[in-house]
Amino acid sequence: MFTGIITDVGKILEVEQRGDLRARIGTEYDVDGIDIGASIACDGCCLTVIALGTEPQNWFDVEISAESVSKTNIGQNMWHVGKRLNLERALKVGDELGGHIVSGHVDGVAELIELKDEGDSTRMTFRAPDDLAKFIAPKGSVALNGTSLTVNEVDGATFGINVIPHTKTVTTWGDVKVGDPINLEIDTMARYVARLRDWG
């Protein structure tokens, strides 16, 4: 489990197709404190660490299944050498829950359709896949590229969020542009509420 509070911005150092896709990600994390088999959310995708190293910088390797590729922006050729990624290590018992409960299981890909500066912040508008739009509510939470964000408004399949300068500085949100595909994870509570409604 994660909280959607980004704790490092990594960079893809290598990408290779070996049956599954394999990526090497440079990080500021102390890799001596990461176990093989640990989970790290990479742009919102919960991935398993399969190798670690420190040369020429701290790095970890992950394998990405075809299922994960098909559900995320990885399948839209977004992962390439040099790309920066939002990183978050798995939640430990006793950690502060600063965002919301995030599973790291991306539900689909939203499209960034508008960027507009409002004061020092940036208003961003996204188009969600039609089958996920019903789970997004004003003042609810979503995870976008692994970041816990509050929904400001919803209009059909489009929704808006506001990104403050601090968030743009400590995440990859300062890198995005209109047209980018964005990993979207809906709020777990919304998923269960919808399931209970459908069951009844």
Number of C-alpha atoms within 10 A of each C-alpha: 16 26 23 30 24 25 14 18 21 25 21 20 18 15 17 12 10 8 10 15 16 17 20 23 26 25 20 13 18 10 16 10 6 16 13 13 12 13 22 23 25 24 30 30 29 26 20 19 18 16 16 19 14 13 8 7 11 17 22 24 21 23 21 18 13 13 10 21 16 13 18 25 24 21 14 13 8 13 17 15 14 13 14 20 25 25 29 27 21 18 17 10 6 6 9 10 13 11 18 20 19 27 21 26 20 24 18 20 26 28 19 21 17 14 16 11 11 11 9 9 15 18 16 19 23 23 21 22 16 12 10 17 18 16 22 24 19 14 13 17 26 26 28 21 30 32 29 23 21 19 18 17 16 19 12 12 17 19 22 21 20 19 18 15 14 11 17 15 12 15 23 21 19 14 10 13 13 13 12 16 22 26 24 29 29 24 20 15 13 16 14 12 12 13 11 10 8 8 7 6
